Amino acid sequence: MRKIWVVIRREFMERVKSRWFMVATLLGPLFMAAMFVVPVILSTRGARERVIVVLDVSTAGFGERVTSALDGTEPIKAVRVAAGVERLENVADSLTSLVVAKELDGFLIVTDESVNDGKIEYRGTNVSSPRDMQFLSRDIEESALTERLTREGVNPEAVRRAKIDVHLKTVKLGGPKGSTQSGEGSFVLAYAMWLVLYMSIILYGASVMGSVVEEKTSRVIEVLISSLRPFQLLAGKVIGVGAVGVFQLTIWGASAAVLGGQQAAIMRAFNASPEVTASASLMPHISMLTAAIFLAYFLLGYFLYASMFAAVAAMSSSEAEARQAQTPIVMLLVVPTVMMIGILNDPNGSLAFWLGIIPFFSPIAMPVRWAAAPVAGSEVVLSLVVLIVTLVGIVWAASRIYRIGILMYGKRPTLPELWRWVRTN
């Protein structure tokens, strides 16, 4: 055990003292702070006024109605230009020249058919702006509705007074006692768990692979195993890198907790809009049980994949060869990522259940399930038991491949050769 501890300490200190670890650890809180502050700053910046021409080819006054609606919307300034059907293309060409010269942001082409089929063409330089297109679509839709109601003899103002905006409030049930987490908050938490687990497992697992390949190609491994058993070296390396991951995630988690506690102060400092304040309130509260579930699956998932990455590195003679050989392992991590929408849409369905049980997928799938909806404790226990049993088997097989592969050079072993390595006592 003392020798394993020496390897753990070496792997931990070597990485923690590195410049890249310090940079990555610092960038984590800065990135989280940016996620809080940048939307607030963008919401408080005054948008540049958009100048839009309404090319009115209609004959019933619909173009005037659209122009009036758009001109009353900040930050749009609308100007109506009337034209007959025969002059449509000539006027459109002239307006196009103004748009290209950046004297206009764009123009709408409004015809009599627009009221019936709802089709209005917009040509401009800002067509990729979701905000601008939302303003245009909303005001044009409202104008078309008013026009159609007027034609049918219905008072548009009476319809507007009868209309009510429905705000659906979602509350997650089945969580810890007293929990009032919203459905949106559950989605944010599930998405954050997926991202952190996926990136952490693959990055720290690949770090183990890189360390093994480096020691093997530099022949340092031949010196190390003269005083260490291969299993001791493998265990120390995997645990040491895992300790680095837990240390870094702890720093990031503490930073997120501090920033989350300062949400209200940040909103007040920047005079945030109500929309941004509402979106900030979606940041979920993470209970101790949820944190424990996350940590358990991170550690078990990391040890599972780090062992496989180490085995791949041991059977490879170069870093390029190891990166090619790691593809099947990475694909196992990609599967629950691709299926995440299915898990979120139906957290208690059969797809989510089996992804949470299968040990190669459960380190990511089960925490996402847990965050998205209540999960029976028996299912979590079953998932953990299957994962632990599989982990023991993978570590046993990986250690046997590792002890032989680290001293093998040249051609990568075939599957029958790997099987012989595993069976060799």
N, C-alpha and C positions, 0 to 999 in steps of 0.2 A: 504493500500500500504506500510506503514511503516513496518508492520510485515513481509510482503513478502520480503522487502529489508533486514531485519535482517536475514531471512533464506538464502537469496542469498549470503549475506556477509559471513555467517558462512560456507556454503558449499564451497564457493570459497576459503576462507582463509585456511580452513581445508585441502583442497587438494593441494593448491599451496605450503603450508609450509611442505608438507609431503616429506620424503626422496625419495620415488619412483617417484614423479612428477619431482623432480630436476634431478634424474638420467635419466628418460625418455626424458626430455627436452634437456639434454646435449647429450644424445646418438643420437638424431635426427641429429644435425649438424655433429657429428662425423661420422655417417653412410653416410651422403651425401658427406662429404669430402673423405671418403674411396672409394666411387663410382667414384670420380674424380681421386684420386691418385693411387689406387691399379692397375687399368688397365695400367696406364702409367708405373708404376714400373715393372709390369710383362712384358710389351712390350720391356723394355730396358734391361732386364736380358738375358744374353746369354744362349741359350738353350743347354743342354748337347748333345754331339755328339751321334747320334744313329748308331750303327754298325749293318748292315743288310746283310745277305747272300742271293744271288740270286741263288737258286738251279735250274740250267739250264738243262732241259731235252729236250729242243728243238733241232732241227737239221738244222735250216735255219738261225741261228745267231740272233734270236729274243732276246734270253737271254742276249747276249752281248750288244745289243742296250738298253735293260732295265737297265742293270748294269751301263752303261755309263751315262744314263739320271739321275739315282738316285745318282750316285757318284758326280755329278755336282751340287747337291742341298744341301744347308746348312739347317740343321746340320746333314745330313745323309752321312754316309760312307758305300758304297756298295762294296761287294766282290763277285765275281762270282765263283761258284763251279759247274763244269760240271759233269753230271752223266747220265748213261743210264737208260732206263725204268726199267730194271731188278734190278738195284741197288737203285732205288728211295727210297723205304721204309727204307733200311738200312742207307742210308745217312741222310734221314729225322730224323731217331731215334737219330743218332749221333748229329745232329744239335739241336734237342730238348733238349738233355742233356746239351749242351752248353748254351742254352737259360735258362734252369732251374738253371744252375750254374751262371747265370748273366754275362757270358762272351760274349753273343750276346743279342741284343734286339729282334731279330726275323729273319725269313727267308721267302722268296717267293719261290713258286714252279711254274716255267714257263715251259709250254709245247707247242708243235706245235698247239694244239687246242686253245690255249689262244688267238692267233691272230684272229681266226675265231669267237669264241663265247664270247670273252672278259672276260672269267672266269679265274682268277688267285687266288690261295689260299695263304693267309699270316698267319703264325703262329708266335706269339710273346707275350711278356708281356705288350706291350704298345698298344694293340688293342683298348683300351678305350680312347686313346688320339685323339680327333678330328683333331688336327693339324697334327700329324704324318700320320693319315689315309688320310688326304687331300693331303699331299705331295705325298704319294704313289700312290693314285688314279690318280692325275694329271699327274705324270711322266709316269706311266704305260699307261694311255690313250694316251698320246702324242706319246709314243714309238709304240703302236699298230697302231695308225693312220699312222705314218711314214712307218711302215712295209707294211701295206695294200696299201698305195699309191705307194710304190716302186714296189710292185708286179703287180700293174696295169699299170706301166710305166709312172706314173705321178711324176713330180719333187716335192718332199716334200717342198723344200725351196721356190718354187714359191707359193705354197699354204699358207705357213706361212707369206710370204710377203703380200698376198692378204687378210689375216685374219685381222680383226680389232676388238678391244674390245669396245663394246658399253656401255657407262655409261649413264643411263637414269636419267635425272634430273627432279624431280617432284616438282611442285610449287602449293600450295593450293590457289585456286581462291575463291573469294566471301567473304574473310575476311575483316578486317579493311583496310581502304585506305592506300596504300603503303606497305601492308603486303607482304612479300616474303617467308613465312614459307614453308619449304619443306614438302613433303608427309611423309618422315620419321620422321620429327620433330612433325608433327601432331599426328602420331602414338605414339611417346614417351609421348607427352602431354596427350593424351587420356588415355594411360595406367597408367601414374602417377596420373591422376585425379581419375580413378577407384580405385587404391590402397589406396590413402589417404582417399577418401570418405568412402569406405567400412570399412577400419580399424577404422576410427574415429567414424563413426556412431555406429558401433557395440561395440566398447570399451567404449565410453562415455555413450551410452544407457545402457550397462550392469553395468556401475558404478552406475547409478541411481537405478537400480534394487538391486544391492548389498547393497546400503545405506538404502533402504526401508526395505529390509529383516532384516538387522542388527538391525534397530530401532524397528522393530516389534518383533523379537525374544527376544530382551533384555528388552522388555516392556517399553522402553524409549518413544515410540510413545504415550502411555497412558498419560504421563506427558505433552508432547508437545501439544496434542490436547486440553488440558485443557485451554490453552491460545491462541491457533491458530485454525482457521477453517481448515478442511482437505484440501480444495482447496488452501488456502494460503500456507500450508506446501508443497503441491505437486508442485505448481507453483514456489515457491522459490527454491526447490530442483532441479527441471529441469532447470531453468534458471541459477542457480549457477554453476551446472556442465557444462552447455553449455558455460558459460563464461570462464571456465577453458579451454575447448576445443579450443575456439577462441583465447585465450591468447597463448596457446601452439602452435597452427598452425601459429599464427603470428610470433612467434619466429623462427619456422622452415622455414617459407616463407622468412623472412628477411635473414636467414642464406643461403638459397638456392640462393637468389639474389646476395649476396656478393660472394659466391663461383662461381656463373656463370660469374660474372664480372672479375674474376681472372683466367678464363680458359687459356687464352693465356700465362699468366705468369707461370702457373703450367706446361703447355706443354714445355715451354722454359727451366724451371728449371730442368726438368727430361729428356730433349732431347728426347721427345716422337717421336715415329715412325709416318710416314704419315698416316697409317691406323688408329691409335689411335687419331691423331689430327682430322681426318675426322669424326670419330665417335663422338668426343666431340662437333663438330659443329652441331650435330643433336639436341643438347639441345635447346628446343623451347623458343621463346620469349612469355611471358605471358602479354597480354594487360590488361588494367584496366577493360574493359568490361568482358573479360574472368574471371578475378579475382572476379568481382562482381557476375557473374553467379555462379561461384564455391561457393562463400560464401553464396549466397541466398539458393542454394539447400542444402548446408551442414546444415545451421541453420534450414530450414524447415524440412529436412529429420531427423535431430537429434531430434527436438521437437516431430515429429510424432512417431518415434520409442522409444524415451525415455518415452513418455506417455504410450505406450503399455507395455514397460518393467516395468514401475511403477505399472501398473494395474496387471500384472502377479505377481509381488512381493507382492502386497497387498493381493492377494487371496492365497498365499502360506504360509505355516507354518514353512518352513526351507529353507536354501540355496539350498540344494540338490533338494528339490521339485520345487523350482523356476527355477533351471537350466533345469529340465525336461520340465517344462511348457513353457519355452522360445523357444523351438524348432520350432514351427510354425512361430514365429516372425523372427528367424534367417533364415529360409527357404525363407522368402520373400526377404531378402537381397541377398540370394544366387542366386535367379533366374536371375537378370540382370547380375550377375557375370558370370554365365554359358553362358548367351547369348551374352557376350561382343564381341566375335569373329564375331557373326552375325551382331552386330551393326557396327563394324569396317569395315567389308567387304561391307556392303551396308547401310551407315548412313542415307540415304534418303528412304530406303525401308519401307514397311509396318510394319515389325517386329520392327525396330528401332523406328518408329513413335509411335506405340502403347505402347512400353516399356517406351517411354518418356512421355506419357500421363497418363498411369495408375499410380496413386499417390504412391502406395507402391514400385514401381520400378523406378519412375522418378528421385528421388534424386541421383541415380547413373547413370541411363541410359541417361538422358538428358545432363548432363555435358560431358559425353563421346561422345555423338553425336556432341555436340557443338565444342569439340576439334578436332574431326575427320573430319568434313565437315561443310560447311555453313548451318545454320538452319534458316528458316524463323522466323522473329520476332513474327509473329502471333502464331506460334506453341509454342514458348517459353512462351508467355503470356498465352495461353490456358493451357499449362502444369502447370504453376505457380498458375493459378486460381483454377484448379482442385485440386492441391496439398493443397492449403490454405483452400479450402472448406472442404476437407477431414480431414485436420489437426484439424479444429474447431470441427468437429463431433467426431473425435477420442479423443480429449482432454475432450470434454463434457462427453462422455461415460466413459473414464478412470477415470475422477474425481469422478463420481458416484460409480464406482467399488471401487475406492481407499478409499472413506470416510466410506464405510461399511466394506470392506475387512481388513483394518488395525486393526480392533478390533475383527476379527473373527479368531478363532484358531481351530485346529483339521482337519477334513476332507475338502479336496479341494472342492469348490462349483461346481455343475454341470452347464451345459449351461442354463437350465431353471432358476436355481437360479441366475445366473449372469444377465439374462434378467430381473428378478424381481428387482435386485439391480439397474440396469440402469433406470428402470421405476419408482422407488421409489422417491418421491419428498422429 
